[in-house]
Amino acid sequence: MPADDTPKLSALVVAHNEEQQLAQCLECLAFADELVVVLDKCTDGSDAIAALFTENLIEGSWDIEGDRRNTGLDTCTGDWILEVDADERVTPELADEIRGAIQSSHHNYYLIPFDNYVGETLVRYGWGAARGVSAAPRLSRKNHKRWGLERIHPGLELTGPEGRLEQRMVHYVDENISDMIRRLDRYTTVRAADIRENGNAGSFARNIRRIFSRFYKCYVSRKGYREGKYGFLIALFAGLYPILSYLKANLEDR
């Protein structure tokens, strides 16, 4: 445990039916002073696995991703909170850097860079928007981060100066191309529900244009071309995400 004058670090994991990955994720977080796990609509063995690592379990049912993540943030008691998803891993080097960063930091949150894997292939370039991130603000002081109220990919409210860490979070994004397609289907279905509720998707023509603008952004601006065929796939799916979400919202009942 930290000394009285040492900042306390909470690790937060939000999971839905992640029994295949959860144990490996939680094992990497032993360096934190507190571990909080939020279990959302879990029907597998995630609860039993999480109970092996912590007593700080919150089980419930949330339709809004931002709500369940904010519930976790509110439950954490540490001075700093590290948010990690079940398909992510904190390396020992990143753990050491996090511990060092919070000792006397002048920042209120830190961007952590990511190494994204499809299967066993490291795909570093081209990520963005709905498909994955190259860096994200996962380490923040308590009460300086808030998630928006969207069902998927909620917005963020961050306060105070930003820092950036050097060590990378390992992220196992998808197992293979079929997994990438299934995730695109899941994400666009949930995004369609947000569109039906909020009506902020734009016009059909705008979403057609976004196929090309988002492809260009991922493949060219974010250097997805450096990843060869995987870079092309990531850019393709990024371009399809808005138009598929729009069409599901308009052509399907739910």
C-alpha positions in Angstrom: 0.0 0.0 0.0 1.2 3.6 -0.6 2.5 5.8 2.2 0.2 8.4 3.5 1.7 11.1 1.2 1.9 8.9 -1.9 -1.0 9.2 -4.4 -3.3 6.2 -4.4 -3.9 4.5 -7.8 -7.2 2.8 -8.7 -7.4 0.5 -11.7 -10.9 0.2 -13.3 -12.0 -2.5 -15.7 -15.5 -2.5 -17.3 -16.4 -5.8 -18.8 -19.3 -7.6 -20.6 -18.9 -11.4 -20.9 -15.1 -11.4 -21.0 -14.3 -14.7 -19.3 -11.8 -15.5 -22.0 -9.7 -12.4 -21.5 -10.5 -11.1 -18.0 -8.0 -13.0 -15.9 -5.0 -12.0 -18.0 -6.1 -8.4 -17.9 -6.6 -8.3 -14.1 -3.3 -10.1 -13.5 -1.5 -7.1 -15.1 -3.1 -4.7 -12.6 -1.6 -6.0 -9.4 0.6 -2.9 -9.1 -2.5 -0.7 -8.5 -3.6 0.0 -4.9 -7.3 -0.6 -5.7 -9.0 -2.7 -8.4 -12.6 -2.0 -9.3 -14.4 -4.2 -11.8 -17.8 -3.2 -13.3 -19.7 -6.2 -14.8 -22.3 -5.2 -17.3 -25.0 -7.8 -18.2 -22.5 -10.7 -17.7 -24.0 -14.1 -18.3 -20.7 -16.1 -18.5 -18.1 -16.7 -15.8 -16.7 -13.2 -15.7 -18.1 -12.6 -12.1 -16.3 -15.6 -10.7 -13.0 -14.7 -12.4 -13.2 -11.1 -11.2 -13.9 -12.2 -7.6 -10.5 -14.0 -7.6 -8.8 -10.6 -7.9 -10.9 -8.1 -6.0 -13.9 -7.6 -3.7 -14.8 -4.3 -5.5 -17.3 -5.7 -7.9 -20.2 -3.8 -9.3 -22.8 -5.9 -11.2 -25.6 -4.3 -13.2 -27.2 -3.6 -16.5 -26.5 -0.4 -18.4 -27.7 0.5 -21.9 -25.4 3.5 -22.1 -21.7 2.9 -22.2 -21.0 6.3 -20.6 -23.2 5.4 -17.6 -21.4 2.2 -16.7 -18.0 3.8 -17.2 -19.0 6.8 -15.0 -20.3 4.4 -12.4 -16.9 2.8 -12.2 -15.1 6.2 -12.0 -17.4 7.2 -9.1 -16.7 4.0 -7.3 -12.9 4.3 -7.4 -11.4 5.9 -4.3 -7.9 6.5 -5.6 -6.3 9.9 -6.3 -5.6 8.6 -9.8 -7.7 6.2 -12.0 -6.3 3.9 -14.7 -9.0 2.6 -17.0 -8.3 -0.7 -18.8 -10.5 -2.8 -21.0 -10.5 -6.6 -20.8 -8.8 -7.0 -24.1 -6.0 -4.7 -23.0 -2.8 -5.5 -21.1 -0.6 -3.2 -19.0 3.1 -4.2 -19.4 5.5 -4.0 -16.5 7.2 -1.1 -18.2 4.0 0.9 -18.5 3.1 0.0 -14.9 6.4 1.5 -13.8 5.9 4.6 -15.9 2.4 5.1 -14.5 3.6 4.8 -10.9 6.4 7.3 -11.6 4.1 9.8 -13.4 1.6 10.2 -10.6 4.1 10.8 -7.9 4.5 14.5 -8.5 2.5 15.2 -11.6 1.5 18.7 -12.9 -1.0 17.1 -15.3 -4.6 16.0 -14.7 -4.6 13.3 -17.2 -2.3 11.3 -19.5 -2.6 10.0 -23.0 -1.4 6.4 -23.2 -0.2 5.1 -26.7 -1.5 1.8 -27.9 -0.1 -1.2 -29.7 -3.0 -2.8 -31.5 -3.0 -6.4 -32.5 -5.2 -8.3 -35.0 -4.5 -11.9 -34.0 -0.7 -12.0 -33.5 -0.1 -9.2 -36.0 0.9 -5.8 -34.6 -0.9 -3.1 -36.6 0.3 0.3 -35.4 -0.9 2.7 -38.1 -4.3 3.8 -39.4 -6.4 3.4 -36.3 -9.0 6.0 -35.4 -12.7 6.7 -34.7 -14.8 3.5 -34.3 -12.1 0.9 -35.2 -9.5 1.6 -32.5 -7.2 4.3 -31.2 -3.5 5.0 -31.4 -3.6 6.8 -28.0 -6.3 7.5 -25.4 -6.6 9.4 -22.1 -6.7 6.4 -19.8 -4.9 7.7 -16.7 -6.6 10.7 -14.9 -6.9 12.3 -11.6 -10.2 11.6 -9.7 -13.0 13.9 -10.8 -11.2 15.2 -13.9 -12.7 12.9 -16.4 -16.3 12.2 -17.4 -17.8 10.0 -20.1 -20.7 11.2 -22.3 -24.1 9.6 -22.5 -23.9 7.7 -25.8 -24.4 3.9 -26.1 -21.1 3.4 -27.9 -18.0 5.4 -28.2 -19.1 8.1 -25.8 -17.6 11.5 -25.8 -15.2 12.7 -23.1 -15.0 15.7 -20.8 -11.5 16.2 -19.5 -10.3 19.1 -17.4 -6.8 20.3 -16.7 -3.4 20.0 -18.5 -2.6 17.0 -20.6 0.4 14.7 -20.4 1.6 11.8 -22.5 3.3 8.6 -21.4 5.9 6.8 -23.6 5.2 3.1 -22.8 2.4 1.4 -24.7 -0.8 -0.4 -23.7 -1.2 -3.7 -25.5 -4.6 -4.0 -27.1 -5.9 -7.3 -28.7 -8.4 -5.7 -31.0 -9.7 -8.6 -33.1 -8.8 -12.3 -33.6 -9.1 -12.2 -37.4 -11.0 -10.6 -40.3 -14.2 -12.3 -39.4 -13.9 -10.9 -35.9 -13.4 -7.4 -37.4 -16.6 -7.8 -39.5 -18.6 -9.1 -36.5 -17.4 -6.1 -34.4 -18.4 -3.7 -37.2 -21.9 -5.2 -37.2 -22.2 -4.9 -33.4 -21.0 -1.4 -33.3 -23.1 -0.1 -36.1 -26.2 -1.7 -34.5 -25.6 0.1 -31.3 -24.7 3.4 -33.1 -28.0 3.1 -35.0 -29.9 3.1 -31.7 -28.1 6.4 -30.7 -29.0 7.9 -34.1 -32.7 6.9 -33.8 -32.8 8.5 -30.3 -30.7 11.6 -31.0 -31.1 12.1 -34.7 -27.6 13.4 -35.2 -26.3 11.3 -38.1 -26.5 13.8 -40.9 -28.0 13.2 -44.4 -27.6 10.1 -46.6 -25.4 12.1 -49.0 -23.1 13.2 -46.1 -22.6 9.7 -44.9 -21.8 8.6 -48.5 -19.1 11.2 -48.6 -17.8 10.1 -45.3 -17.0 6.7 -46.8 -14.2 8.4 -48.8 -13.1 11.0 -46.3 -12.8 8.6 -43.4 -11.0 6.0 -45.7 -8.5 8.8 -46.7 -8.0 9.9 -43.1 -7.2 6.4 -41.9 -5.3 5.1 -44.9 -3.3 8.3 -45.8 -3.4 10.8 -43.0 -2.9 8.2 -40.3 -0.5 6.2 -42.5 -2.6 3.0 -42.7 -0.8 2.3 -46.0 2.2 1.4 -44.0 0.3 -1.7 -42.7 -0.4 -3.1 -46.1 -3.6 -5.1 -46.4 -4.5 -4.7 -42.8 -4.3 -0.9 -43.2 -6.6 -1.1 -46.1 -9.1 -3.2 -44.1 -9.1 -0.8 -41.2 -9.6 2.2 -43.5 -12.4 0.4 -45.3 -14.3 -0.5 -42.1 -13.8 3.1 -40.8 -15.4 4.4 -44.0 -18.3 2.0 -43.8 -19.1 2.6 -40.1 -21.1 5.9 -40.5 -23.1 4.8 -43.6 -24.0 1.4 -42.1 -25.1 3.0 -38.9 -27.2 5.5 -40.8 -28.8 2.8 -42.9 -29.6 0.5 -39.9 -31.1 3.5 -38.1 -33.4 4.3 -41.1 -34.2 0.8 -42.5 -34.4 -1.3 -39.3 -36.9 -1.1 -36.5 -34.4 -1.8 -33.8 
